[in-house]
C-alpha cells in the first residue's frame, strides 16, 4: 500500500509538470533608436503561469527586467540565482546566457516587463545549451 501511494504521488507530480503552461509574451512597444545605428528598443510583458519556466537562452541584447506581480527566479551563467518580487529589477547583458528564468510559485502567476536594446530585426530569444 505504501508503494502504491508513492507511485500515485509521483504520477501526480509528473502529470503536473507535463501540463505546466508556457509564458505568455506580449509586445508593448518598439522603436528604432536612430542615434544608435542598427539598434532598436523593445518593451514586452511576460506573464508566467504558476510553475512556468523558460528554456536556457540568450537575448544578445541589454535586458532590463521589472517585476510587476508575483515572484520570479532569475540567473545568468556565472551569476547568483535571485528571487525577485514586485518592484524589484534584474539586468542581463548581451553576452549573458540566461540559465534560470521561472515563476517562483507553483500556485500563483507572476508578471514582469522587459525592456531590450537589441539589433534591429534580431530575434528576442535565442535558445542555447
VEXPASE-858155 format. One record per atom (N, C-alpha, C): z, x, y; residue number from 1; residue in one letter; atom name. Coordinates in nm, 2 decimals, always signed. Each point is the difference from the previous one (the first is absolute). Example, Ala and Ser with C-alpha at 12.3 -4.5 7.8 and 13.67 -1.06 7.14 Angstrom:
2
<pt <+0.78, +1.32, -0.57>, 1, 'A', 'N'>,
<pt <+0.00, -0.09, +0.12>, 1, 'A', 'CA'>,
<pt <+0.00, +0.09, +0.12>, 1, 'A', 'C'>,
<pt <-0.07, -0.04, +0.11>, 2, 'S', 'N'>,
<pt <+0.00, +0.09, +0.11>, 2, 'S', 'CA'>,
<pt <+0.08, -0.08, +0.11>, 2, 'S', 'C'>,
***
This chain:
129
<pt <+0.00, +0.08, -0.12>, 1, 'X', 'N'>,
<pt <+0.00, -0.08, +0.12>, 1, 'X', 'CA'>,
<pt <+0.00, +0.09, +0.13>, 1, 'X', 'C'>,
<pt <+0.07, +0.11, -0.01>, 2, 'X', 'N'>,
<pt <+0.01, +0.08, +0.12>, 2, 'X', 'CA'>,
<pt <-0.14, +0.07, +0.03>, 2, 'X', 'C'>,
<pt <-0.07, +0.03, -0.11>, 3, 'X', 'N'>,
<pt <-0.13, +0.06, +0.02>, 3, 'X', 'CA'>,
<pt <-0.10, -0.10, +0.06>, 3, 'X', 'C'>,
<pt <+0.01, -0.13, -0.04>, 4, 'X', 'N'>,
<pt <-0.08, -0.10, +0.05>, 4, 'X', 'CA'>,
<pt <+0.02, -0.02, +0.15>, 4, 'X', 'C'>,
<pt <+0.13, +0.01, +0.04>, 5, 'X', 'N'>,
<pt <+0.03, -0.01, +0.15>, 5, 'X', 'CA'>,
<pt <-0.06, +0.11, +0.08>, 5, 'X', 'C'>,
<pt <+0.00, +0.12, -0.06>, 6, 'X', 'N'>,
<pt <-0.05, +0.12, +0.07>, 6, 'X', 'CA'>,
<pt <-0.15, -0.02, +0.01>, 6, 'X', 'C'>,
<pt <-0.07, -0.04, -0.11>, 7, 'X', 'N'>,
<pt <-0.14, -0.02, +0.00>, 7, 'X', 'CA'>,
<pt <-0.04, -0.11, +0.10>, 7, 'X', 'C'>,
<pt <+0.07, -0.10, +0.01>, 8, 'X', 'N'>,
<pt <-0.02, -0.11, +0.09>, 8, 'X', 'CA'>,
<pt <+0.01, +0.05, +0.15>, 8, 'X', 'C'>,
<pt <+0.10, +0.08, +0.02>, 9, 'X', 'N'>,
<pt <+0.02, +0.06, +0.14>, 9, 'X', 'CA'>,
<pt <-0.11, +0.09, +0.04>, 9, 'X', 'C'>,
<pt <-0.04, +0.09, -0.10>, 10, 'X', 'N'>,
<pt <-0.11, +0.09, +0.03>, 10, 'X', 'CA'>,
<pt <-0.14, -0.08, +0.02>, 10, 'X', 'C'>,
<pt <-0.02, -0.10, -0.07>, 11, 'X', 'N'>,
<pt <-0.12, -0.08, +0.01>, 11, 'X', 'CA'>,
<pt <+0.00, -0.07, +0.14>, 11, 'X', 'C'>,
<pt <+0.11, -0.05, +0.04>, 12, 'X', 'N'>,
<pt <+0.02, -0.06, +0.13>, 12, 'X', 'CA'>,
<pt <-0.03, +0.10, +0.12>, 12, 'X', 'C'>,
<pt <+0.06, +0.12, -0.02>, 13, 'X', 'N'>,
<pt <-0.02, +0.10, +0.11>, 13, 'X', 'CA'>,
<pt <-0.15, +0.05, +0.00>, 13, 'X', 'C'>,
<pt <-0.06, +0.01, -0.11>, 14, 'X', 'N'>,
<pt <-0.14, +0.05, -0.01>, 14, 'X', 'CA'>,
<pt <-0.09, -0.11, +0.06>, 14, 'X', 'C'>,
<pt <+0.03, -0.13, -0.03>, 15, 'X', 'N'>,
<pt <-0.09, -0.11, +0.05>, 15, 'X', 'CA'>,
<pt <+0.02, +0.00, +0.15>, 15, 'X', 'C'>,
<pt <+0.12, +0.02, +0.05>, 16, 'X', 'N'>,
<pt <+0.02, -0.01, +0.14>, 16, 'X', 'CA'>,
<pt <-0.08, +0.11, +0.08>, 16, 'X', 'C'>,
<pt <+0.00, +0.12, -0.06>, 17, 'X', 'N'>,
<pt <-0.08, +0.11, +0.06>, 17, 'X', 'CA'>,
<pt <-0.15, -0.02, -0.01>, 17, 'X', 'C'>,
<pt <-0.04, -0.07, -0.10>, 18, 'X', 'N'>,
<pt <-0.15, -0.03, -0.02>, 18, 'X', 'CA'>,
<pt <-0.05, -0.10, +0.11>, 18, 'X', 'C'>,
<pt <+0.09, -0.08, +0.04>, 19, 'X', 'N'>,
<pt <-0.04, -0.11, +0.09>, 19, 'X', 'CA'>,
<pt <+0.04, +0.04, +0.15>, 19, 'X', 'C'>,
<pt <+0.05, +0.12, +0.02>, 20, 'X', 'N'>,
<pt <+0.03, +0.04, +0.14>, 20, 'X', 'CA'>,
<pt <-0.12, -0.02, +0.09>, 20, 'X', 'C'>,
<pt <+0.02, -0.06, +0.11>, 21, 'X', 'N'>,
<pt <-0.11, -0.02, +0.09>, 21, 'X', 'CA'>,
<pt <-0.03, +0.13, +0.09>, 21, 'X', 'C'>,
<pt <-0.13, +0.01, +0.03>, 22, 'X', 'N'>,
<pt <-0.04, +0.11, +0.08>, 22, 'X', 'CA'>,
<pt <+0.03, -0.03, +0.15>, 22, 'X', 'C'>,
<pt <+0.01, +0.11, +0.08>, 23, 'X', 'N'>,
<pt <+0.02, -0.02, +0.14>, 23, 'X', 'CA'>,
<pt <-0.12, -0.07, +0.07>, 23, 'X', 'C'>,
<pt <+0.03, -0.08, +0.10>, 24, 'X', 'N'>,
<pt <-0.11, -0.06, +0.08>, 24, 'X', 'CA'>,
<pt <-0.01, +0.07, +0.13>, 24, 'X', 'C'>,
<pt <-0.12, +0.05, +0.02>, 25, 'X', 'N'>,
<pt <-0.03, +0.08, +0.12>, 25, 'X', 'CA'>,
<pt <-0.09, -0.08, +0.10>, 25, 'X', 'C'>,
<pt <+0.04, -0.01, +0.12>, 26, 'X', 'N'>,
<pt <-0.08, -0.08, +0.10>, 26, 'X', 'CA'>,
<pt <-0.03, +0.09, +0.12>, 26, 'X', 'C'>,
<pt <-0.12, +0.01, +0.03>, 27, 'X', 'N'>,
<pt <-0.04, +0.08, +0.12>, 27, 'X', 'CA'>,
<pt <+0.04, -0.08, +0.13>, 27, 'X', 'C'>,
<pt <+0.07, +0.06, +0.09>, 28, 'X', 'N'>,
<pt <+0.04, -0.06, +0.12>, 28, 'X', 'CA'>,
<pt <-0.09, +0.03, +0.12>, 28, 'X', 'C'>,
<pt <-0.04, +0.13, +0.00>, 29, 'X', 'N'>,
<pt <-0.07, +0.05, +0.12>, 29, 'X', 'CA'>,
<pt <-0.06, +0.14, -0.03>, 29, 'X', 'C'>,
<pt <-0.12, +0.02, +0.05>, 30, 'X', 'N'>,
<pt <-0.06, +0.14, -0.01>, 30, 'X', 'CA'>,
<pt <-0.07, +0.03, +0.13>, 30, 'X', 'C'>,
<pt <+0.00, +0.13, +0.03>, 31, 'X', 'N'>,
<pt <-0.06, +0.04, +0.13>, 31, 'X', 'CA'>,
<pt <-0.05, +0.14, -0.01>, 31, 'X', 'C'>,
<pt <-0.13, +0.02, +0.04>, 32, 'X', 'N'>,
<pt <-0.05, +0.13, +0.01>, 32, 'X', 'CA'>,
<pt <+0.07, +0.08, +0.11>, 32, 'X', 'C'>,
<pt <+0.04, +0.12, -0.03>, 33, 'X', 'N'>,
<pt <+0.07, +0.09, +0.09>, 33, 'X', 'CA'>,
<pt <-0.10, +0.09, +0.07>, 33, 'X', 'C'>,
<pt <-0.06, -0.05, +0.11>, 34, 'X', 'N'>,
<pt <-0.11, +0.06, +0.07>, 34, 'X', 'CA'>,
<pt <+0.04, +0.14, +0.05>, 34, 'X', 'C'>,
<pt <+0.12, +0.03, +0.03>, 35, 'X', 'N'>,
<pt <+0.04, +0.13, +0.05>, 35, 'X', 'CA'>,
<pt <+0.04, +0.10, -0.12>, 35, 'X', 'C'>,
<pt <-0.01, -0.05, -0.12>, 36, 'X', 'N'>,
<pt <+0.02, +0.08, -0.12>, 36, 'X', 'CA'>,
<pt <-0.13, -0.02, -0.09>, 36, 'X', 'C'>,
<pt <-0.11, +0.07, +0.02>, 37, 'X', 'N'>,
<pt <-0.12, -0.02, -0.07>, 37, 'X', 'CA'>,
<pt <+0.01, -0.02, -0.15>, 37, 'X', 'C'>,
<pt <-0.06, -0.10, -0.05>, 38, 'X', 'N'>,
<pt <+0.00, -0.02, -0.15>, 38, 'X', 'CA'>,
<pt <+0.13, -0.07, -0.05>, 38, 'X', 'C'>,
<pt <+0.10, -0.03, +0.09>, 39, 'X', 'N'>,
<pt <+0.12, -0.06, -0.05>, 39, 'X', 'CA'>,
<pt <+0.02, -0.15, +0.04>, 39, 'X', 'C'>,
<pt <+0.08, -0.07, -0.08>, 40, 'X', 'N'>,
<pt <+0.03, -0.14, +0.04>, 40, 'X', 'CA'>,
<pt <+0.14, -0.02, -0.03>, 40, 'X', 'C'>,
<pt <+0.06, -0.10, +0.07>, 41, 'X', 'N'>,
<pt <+0.13, -0.05, -0.02>, 41, 'X', 'CA'>,
<pt <-0.01, -0.13, -0.08>, 41, 'X', 'C'>,
<pt <+0.08, -0.02, -0.11>, 42, 'X', 'N'>,
<pt <+0.00, -0.12, -0.08>, 42, 'X', 'CA'>,
<pt <+0.14, -0.04, -0.02>, 42, 'X', 'C'>,
<pt <+0.03, -0.13, +0.03>, 43, 'X', 'N'>,
<pt <+0.13, -0.06, -0.03>, 43, 'X', 'CA'>,
<pt <-0.01, -0.10, -0.11>, 43, 'X', 'C'>,
<pt <+0.09, +0.01, -0.10>, 44, 'X', 'N'>,
<pt <+0.00, -0.09, -0.11>, 44, 'X', 'CA'>,
<pt <+0.14, -0.05, -0.03>, 44, 'X', 'C'>,
<pt <+0.01, -0.12, -0.05>, 45, 'X', 'N'>,
<pt <+0.13, -0.06, -0.05>, 45, 'X', 'CA'>,
<pt <-0.01, +0.01, -0.15>, 45, 'X', 'C'>,
<pt <+0.12, +0.04, -0.06>, 46, 'X', 'N'>,
<pt <+0.01, +0.01, -0.15>, 46, 'X', 'CA'>,
<pt <+0.11, -0.09, -0.04>, 46, 'X', 'C'>,
<pt <-0.03, -0.10, -0.09>, 47, 'X', 'N'>,
<pt <+0.10, -0.08, -0.06>, 47, 'X', 'CA'>,
<pt <+0.02, +0.04, -0.14>, 47, 'X', 'C'>,
<pt <+0.12, +0.04, -0.03>, 48, 'X', 'N'>,
<pt <+0.04, +0.04, -0.14>, 48, 'X', 'CA'>,
<pt <+0.07, -0.12, -0.06>, 48, 'X', 'C'>,
<pt <-0.05, -0.06, -0.11>, 49, 'X', 'N'>,
<pt <+0.07, -0.10, -0.07>, 49, 'X', 'CA'>,
<pt <+0.12, +0.07, -0.07>, 49, 'X', 'C'>,
<pt <+0.10, -0.07, -0.05>, 50, 'X', 'N'>,
<pt <+0.11, +0.06, -0.08>, 50, 'X', 'CA'>,
<pt <-0.06, +0.09, -0.11>, 50, 'X', 'C'>,
<pt <+0.05, +0.12, -0.01>, 51, 'X', 'N'>,
<pt <-0.04, +0.09, -0.11>, 51, 'X', 'CA'>,
<pt <-0.13, +0.07, +0.02>, 51, 'X', 'C'>,
<pt <-0.07, -0.02, +0.11>, 52, 'X', 'N'>,
<pt <-0.13, +0.06, +0.02>, 52, 'X', 'CA'>,
<pt <+0.01, +0.15, +0.02>, 52, 'X', 'C'>,
<pt <-0.10, +0.07, -0.04>, 53, 'X', 'N'>,
<pt <-0.01, +0.14, +0.02>, 53, 'X', 'CA'>,
<pt <-0.14, +0.05, +0.01>, 53, 'X', 'C'>,
<pt <-0.02, +0.10, +0.08>, 54, 'X', 'N'>,
<pt <-0.14, +0.06, +0.02>, 54, 'X', 'CA'>,
<pt <-0.02, +0.11, -0.10>, 54, 'X', 'C'>,
<pt <-0.13, +0.03, -0.03>, 55, 'X', 'N'>,
<pt <-0.03, +0.11, -0.08>, 55, 'X', 'CA'>,
<pt <+0.01, +0.13, +0.08>, 55, 'X', 'C'>,
<pt <+0.01, +0.12, -0.06>, 56, 'X', 'N'>,
<pt <+0.00, +0.12, +0.08>, 56, 'X', 'CA'>,
<pt <-0.13, +0.01, +0.07>, 56, 'X', 'C'>,
<pt <+0.01, +0.03, +0.13>, 57, 'X', 'N'>,
<pt <-0.12, +0.01, +0.09>, 57, 'X', 'CA'>,
<pt <+0.02, +0.09, +0.12>, 57, 'X', 'C'>,
<pt <-0.10, +0.00, +0.08>, 58, 'X', 'N'>,
<pt <+0.00, +0.07, +0.13>, 58, 'X', 'CA'>,
<pt <-0.08, -0.08, +0.09>, 58, 'X', 'C'>,
<pt <+0.02, +0.03, +0.13>, 59, 'X', 'N'>,
<pt <-0.08, -0.07, +0.10>, 59, 'X', 'CA'>,
<pt <-0.09, +0.08, +0.08>, 59, 'X', 'C'>,
<pt <+0.01, +0.14, +0.00>, 60, 'X', 'N'>,
<pt <-0.08, +0.09, +0.08>, 60, 'X', 'CA'>,
<pt <+0.01, -0.05, +0.14>, 60, 'X', 'C'>,
<pt <+0.12, -0.03, +0.05>, 61, 'X', 'N'>,
<pt <+0.02, -0.06, +0.13>, 61, 'X', 'CA'>,
<pt <+0.14, +0.03, +0.04>, 61, 'X', 'C'>,
<pt <+0.02, -0.02, +0.13>, 62, 'X', 'N'>,
<pt <+0.14, +0.00, +0.05>, 62, 'X', 'CA'>,
<pt <+0.05, -0.15, -0.02>, 62, 'X', 'C'>,
<pt <+0.10, -0.02, -0.07>, 63, 'X', 'N'>,
<pt <+0.05, -0.14, -0.03>, 63, 'X', 'CA'>,
<pt <+0.14, -0.02, +0.06>, 63, 'X', 'C'>,
<pt <+0.02, -0.10, +0.08>, 64, 'X', 'N'>,
<pt <+0.13, -0.04, +0.06>, 64, 'X', 'CA'>,
<pt <+0.04, -0.13, -0.06>, 64, 'X', 'C'>,
<pt <+0.11, -0.01, -0.07>, 65, 'X', 'N'>,
<pt <+0.04, -0.12, -0.07>, 65, 'X', 'CA'>,
<pt <+0.13, -0.05, +0.07>, 65, 'X', 'C'>,
<pt <+0.00, -0.13, +0.02>, 66, 'X', 'N'>,
<pt <+0.12, -0.07, +0.06>, 66, 'X', 'CA'>,
<pt <+0.03, -0.12, -0.09>, 66, 'X', 'C'>,
<pt <+0.12, -0.01, -0.05>, 67, 'X', 'N'>,
<pt <+0.05, -0.11, -0.09>, 67, 'X', 'CA'>,
<pt <+0.04, -0.12, +0.09>, 67, 'X', 'C'>,
<pt <-0.06, -0.11, -0.04>, 68, 'X', 'N'>,
<pt <+0.03, -0.13, +0.07>, 68, 'X', 'CA'>,
<pt <+0.11, -0.08, -0.07>, 68, 'X', 'C'>,
<pt <-0.02, -0.01, -0.13>, 69, 'X', 'N'>,
<pt <+0.09, -0.08, -0.09>, 69, 'X', 'CA'>,
<pt <+0.03, +0.07, -0.13>, 69, 'X', 'C'>,
<pt <+0.12, -0.03, -0.06>, 70, 'X', 'N'>,
<pt <+0.03, +0.05, -0.13>, 70, 'X', 'CA'>,
<pt <+0.02, +0.15, +0.00>, 70, 'X', 'C'>,
<pt <-0.01, +0.07, -0.11>, 71, 'X', 'N'>,
<pt <+0.01, +0.14, -0.01>, 71, 'X', 'CA'>,
<pt <-0.10, +0.06, -0.09>, 71, 'X', 'C'>,
<pt <-0.05, +0.12, +0.03>, 72, 'X', 'N'>,
<pt <-0.10, +0.07, -0.07>, 72, 'X', 'CA'>,
<pt <+0.04, +0.14, -0.03>, 72, 'X', 'C'>,
<pt <-0.05, +0.06, -0.11>, 73, 'X', 'N'>,
<pt <+0.03, +0.14, -0.04>, 73, 'X', 'CA'>,
<pt <-0.13, +0.08, +0.02>, 73, 'X', 'C'>,
<pt <+0.01, +0.11, +0.07>, 74, 'X', 'N'>,
<pt <-0.12, +0.08, +0.03>, 74, 'X', 'CA'>,
<pt <+0.04, +0.15, -0.03>, 74, 'X', 'C'>,
<pt <-0.11, +0.07, -0.04>, 75, 'X', 'N'>,
<pt <+0.02, +0.15, -0.02>, 75, 'X', 'CA'>,
<pt <-0.14, +0.06, +0.00>, 75, 'X', 'C'>,
<pt <-0.01, +0.11, +0.06>, 76, 'X', 'N'>,
<pt <-0.12, +0.08, -0.01>, 76, 'X', 'CA'>,
<pt <+0.03, +0.13, -0.08>, 76, 'X', 'C'>,
<pt <-0.10, +0.05, -0.06>, 77, 'X', 'N'>,
<pt <+0.02, +0.12, -0.09>, 77, 'X', 'CA'>,
<pt <+0.07, +0.11, +0.08>, 77, 'X', 'C'>,
<pt <+0.10, +0.05, -0.06>, 78, 'X', 'N'>,
<pt <+0.08, +0.11, +0.06>, 78, 'X', 'CA'>,
<pt <+0.11, -0.05, +0.09>, 78, 'X', 'C'>,
<pt <+0.00, -0.13, +0.03>, 79, 'X', 'N'>,
<pt <+0.10, -0.06, +0.09>, 79, 'X', 'CA'>,
<pt <+0.11, -0.08, -0.08>, 79, 'X', 'C'>,
<pt <+0.10, -0.05, +0.07>, 80, 'X', 'N'>,
<pt <+0.11, -0.07, -0.07>, 80, 'X', 'CA'>,
<pt <-0.04, -0.15, +0.00>, 80, 'X', 'C'>,
<pt <+0.04, -0.07, -0.11>, 81, 'X', 'N'>,
<pt <-0.02, -0.14, -0.01>, 81, 'X', 'CA'>,
<pt <+0.10, -0.07, +0.10>, 81, 'X', 'C'>,
<pt <-0.05, -0.09, +0.08>, 82, 'X', 'N'>,
<pt <+0.08, -0.07, +0.10>, 82, 'X', 'CA'>,
<pt <-0.02, -0.15, -0.02>, 82, 'X', 'C'>,
<pt <+0.11, -0.07, +0.02>, 83, 'X', 'N'>,
<pt <+0.00, -0.15, +0.00>, 83, 'X', 'CA'>,
<pt <+0.01, -0.04, +0.15>, 83, 'X', 'C'>,
<pt <-0.09, -0.08, +0.04>, 84, 'X', 'N'>,
<pt <-0.01, -0.05, +0.14>, 84, 'X', 'CA'>,
<pt <+0.02, -0.15, +0.01>, 84, 'X', 'C'>,
<pt <+0.07, -0.04, +0.10>, 85, 'X', 'N'>,
<pt <+0.03, -0.14, +0.02>, 85, 'X', 'CA'>,
<pt <-0.06, -0.04, +0.14>, 85, 'X', 'C'>,
<pt <+0.00, -0.13, +0.03>, 86, 'X', 'N'>,
<pt <-0.06, -0.05, +0.12>, 86, 'X', 'CA'>,
<pt <+0.05, +0.08, +0.12>, 86, 'X', 'C'>,
<pt <-0.10, +0.04, +0.08>, 87, 'X', 'N'>,
<pt <+0.02, +0.08, +0.12>, 87, 'X', 'CA'>,
<pt <-0.01, +0.15, -0.02>, 87, 'X', 'C'>,
<pt <-0.02, +0.04, -0.12>, 88, 'X', 'N'>,
<pt <-0.01, +0.15, -0.03>, 88, 'X', 'CA'>,
<pt <-0.15, +0.03, -0.01>, 88, 'X', 'C'>,
<pt <-0.03, +0.13, +0.01>, 89, 'X', 'N'>,
<pt <-0.13, +0.05, -0.01>, 89, 'X', 'CA'>,
<pt <-0.02, +0.12, -0.08>, 89, 'X', 'C'>,
<pt <-0.13, +0.03, -0.03>, 90, 'X', 'N'>,
<pt <-0.03, +0.11, -0.09>, 90, 'X', 'CA'>,
<pt <-0.13, +0.06, +0.04>, 90, 'X', 'C'>,
<pt <-0.03, +0.13, -0.02>, 91, 'X', 'N'>,
<pt <-0.12, +0.06, +0.04>, 91, 'X', 'CA'>,
<pt <-0.07, +0.07, -0.12>, 91, 'X', 'C'>,
<pt <-0.13, -0.01, -0.01>, 92, 'X', 'N'>,
<pt <-0.08, +0.07, -0.10>, 92, 'X', 'CA'>,
<pt <-0.11, +0.08, +0.07>, 92, 'X', 'C'>,
<pt <-0.01, +0.13, -0.03>, 93, 'X', 'N'>,
<pt <-0.11, +0.08, +0.06>, 93, 'X', 'CA'>,
<pt <-0.13, -0.01, -0.08>, 93, 'X', 'C'>,
<pt <-0.10, +0.05, +0.06>, 94, 'X', 'N'>,
<pt <-0.13, +0.00, -0.06>, 94, 'X', 'CA'>,
<pt <-0.01, +0.08, -0.13>, 94, 'X', 'C'>,
<pt <+0.09, +0.10, -0.02>, 95, 'X', 'N'>,
<pt <-0.01, +0.07, -0.13>, 95, 'X', 'CA'>,
<pt <+0.11, -0.05, -0.10>, 95, 'X', 'C'>,
<pt <+0.08, -0.10, +0.04>, 96, 'X', 'N'>,
<pt <+0.10, -0.05, -0.09>, 96, 'X', 'CA'>,
<pt <-0.06, -0.08, -0.12>, 96, 'X', 'C'>,
<pt <+0.07, +0.01, -0.11>, 97, 'X', 'N'>,
<pt <-0.03, -0.08, -0.12>, 97, 'X', 'CA'>,
<pt <+0.12, -0.10, -0.01>, 97, 'X', 'C'>,
<pt <-0.03, -0.12, +0.00>, 98, 'X', 'N'>,
<pt <+0.10, -0.11, +0.00>, 98, 'X', 'CA'>,
<pt <+0.04, -0.03, -0.15>, 98, 'X', 'C'>,
<pt <+0.11, +0.06, -0.05>, 99, 'X', 'N'>,
<pt <+0.03, -0.01, -0.14>, 99, 'X', 'CA'>,
<pt <+0.09, -0.12, -0.03>, 99, 'X', 'C'>,
<pt <+0.07, -0.05, +0.10>, 100, 'X', 'N'>,
<pt <+0.08, -0.12, -0.02>, 100, 'X', 'CA'>,
<pt <-0.02, -0.10, +0.11>, 100, 'X', 'C'>,
<pt <-0.04, -0.12, -0.03>, 101, 'X', 'N'>,
<pt <-0.01, -0.11, +0.10>, 101, 'X', 'CA'>,
<pt <+0.03, -0.13, -0.07>, 101, 'X', 'C'>,
<pt <+0.11, -0.06, +0.02>, 102, 'X', 'N'>,
<pt <+0.03, -0.12, -0.07>, 102, 'X', 'CA'>,
<pt <+0.11, -0.08, +0.07>, 102, 'X', 'C'>,
<pt <+0.00, -0.13, -0.04>, 103, 'X', 'N'>,
<pt <+0.11, -0.09, +0.05>, 103, 'X', 'CA'>,
<pt <+0.13, +0.05, -0.07>, 103, 'X', 'C'>,
<pt <+0.10, +0.01, +0.08>, 104, 'X', 'N'>,
<pt <+0.13, +0.04, -0.06>, 104, 'X', 'CA'>,
<pt <+0.07, -0.11, -0.08>, 104, 'X', 'C'>,
<pt <-0.05, -0.12, +0.02>, 105, 'X', 'N'>,
<pt <+0.06, -0.12, -0.07>, 105, 'X', 'CA'>,
<pt <-0.09, -0.06, -0.10>, 105, 'X', 'C'>,
<pt <+0.06, -0.05, -0.11>, 106, 'X', 'N'>,
<pt <-0.07, -0.07, -0.10>, 106, 'X', 'CA'>,
<pt <+0.00, -0.15, +0.02>, 106, 'X', 'C'>,
<pt <+0.08, -0.04, +0.11>, 107, 'X', 'N'>,
<pt <+0.01, -0.15, +0.02>, 107, 'X', 'CA'>,
<pt <-0.04, -0.04, +0.14>, 107, 'X', 'C'>,
<pt <-0.01, +0.09, +0.10>, 108, 'X', 'N'>,
<pt <-0.03, -0.03, +0.14>, 108, 'X', 'CA'>,
<pt <-0.13, +0.07, +0.04>, 108, 'X', 'C'>,
<pt <-0.08, -0.07, +0.08>, 109, 'X', 'N'>,
<pt <-0.12, +0.06, +0.05>, 109, 'X', 'CA'>,
<pt <+0.03, +0.10, +0.12>, 109, 'X', 'C'>,
<pt <-0.09, +0.09, +0.03>, 110, 'X', 'N'>,
<pt <+0.01, +0.09, +0.11>, 110, 'X', 'CA'>,
<pt <-0.13, +0.00, +0.08>, 110, 'X', 'C'>,
<pt <+0.01, +0.03, +0.13>, 111, 'X', 'N'>,
<pt <-0.12, +0.00, +0.08>, 111, 'X', 'CA'>,
<pt <+0.01, +0.12, +0.10>, 111, 'X', 'C'>,
<pt <-0.11, +0.07, +0.02>, 112, 'X', 'N'>,
<pt <+0.00, +0.11, +0.09>, 112, 'X', 'CA'>,
<pt <-0.14, +0.01, +0.07>, 112, 'X', 'C'>,
<pt <+0.00, +0.07, +0.11>, 113, 'X', 'N'>,
<pt <-0.12, +0.02, +0.08>, 113, 'X', 'CA'>,
<pt <-0.04, +0.15, -0.01>, 113, 'X', 'C'>,
<pt <-0.12, +0.03, -0.02>, 114, 'X', 'N'>,
<pt <-0.05, +0.14, +0.00>, 114, 'X', 'CA'>,
<pt <-0.11, +0.02, +0.11>, 114, 'X', 'C'>,
<pt <+0.02, +0.11, +0.07>, 115, 'X', 'N'>,
<pt <-0.10, +0.04, +0.10>, 115, 'X', 'CA'>,
<pt <-0.06, +0.13, -0.04>, 115, 'X', 'C'>,
<pt <-0.13, +0.00, -0.03>, 116, 'X', 'N'>,
<pt <-0.06, +0.12, -0.04>, 116, 'X', 'CA'>,
<pt <-0.10, +0.06, +0.10>, 116, 'X', 'C'>,
<pt <+0.00, +0.13, +0.02>, 117, 'X', 'N'>,
<pt <-0.10, +0.07, +0.08>, 117, 'X', 'CA'>,
<pt <-0.08, +0.07, -0.11>, 117, 'X', 'C'>,
<pt <-0.13, -0.04, -0.02>, 118, 'X', 'N'>,
<pt <-0.08, +0.05, -0.11>, 118, 'X', 'CA'>,
<pt <-0.14, +0.02, +0.04>, 118, 'X', 'C'>,
<pt <-0.08, +0.07, -0.09>, 119, 'X', 'N'>,
<pt <-0.14, +0.02, +0.03>, 119, 'X', 'CA'>,
<pt <-0.07, -0.14, +0.00>, 119, 'X', 'C'>,
<pt <-0.09, -0.02, +0.09>, 120, 'X', 'N'>,
<pt <-0.07, -0.13, +0.02>, 120, 'X', 'CA'>,
<pt <-0.07, -0.03, -0.13>, 120, 'X', 'C'>,
<pt <+0.02, -0.12, -0.05>, 121, 'X', 'N'>,
<pt <-0.07, -0.05, -0.12>, 121, 'X', 'CA'>,
<pt <+0.05, +0.05, -0.13>, 121, 'X', 'C'>,
<pt <+0.10, +0.09, +0.00>, 122, 'X', 'N'>,
<pt <+0.06, +0.06, -0.12>, 122, 'X', 'CA'>,
<pt <+0.09, -0.11, -0.07>, 122, 'X', 'C'>,
<pt <+0.01, +0.00, -0.13>, 123, 'X', 'N'>,
<pt <+0.09, -0.09, -0.07>, 123, 'X', 'CA'>,
<pt <+0.14, +0.01, +0.04>, 123, 'X', 'C'>,
<pt <+0.07, -0.11, +0.00>, 124, 'X', 'N'>,
<pt <+0.15, +0.00, +0.04>, 124, 'X', 'CA'>,
<pt <+0.08, +0.07, -0.11>, 124, 'X', 'C'>,
<pt <-0.03, -0.02, -0.12>, 125, 'X', 'N'>,
<pt <+0.08, +0.06, -0.11>, 125, 'X', 'CA'>,
<pt <-0.09, +0.06, -0.10>, 125, 'X', 'C'>,
<pt <+0.04, +0.12, -0.05>, 126, 'X', 'N'>,
<pt <-0.07, +0.08, -0.10>, 126, 'X', 'CA'>,
<pt <+0.09, +0.02, -0.12>, 126, 'X', 'C'>,
<pt <-0.02, -0.06, -0.11>, 127, 'X', 'N'>,
<pt <+0.08, +0.02, -0.12>, 127, 'X', 'CA'>,
<pt <-0.01, +0.15, -0.04>, 127, 'X', 'C'>,
<pt <+0.12, +0.06, -0.05>, 128, 'X', 'N'>,
<pt <+0.00, +0.14, -0.04>, 128, 'X', 'CA'>,
<pt <+0.10, +0.01, -0.12>, 128, 'X', 'C'>,
<pt <-0.01, +0.11, -0.06>, 129, 'X', 'N'>,
<pt <+0.09, +0.02, -0.12>, 129, 'X', 'CA'>,
<pt <+0.13, +0.07, +0.05>, 129, 'X', 'C'>,
***
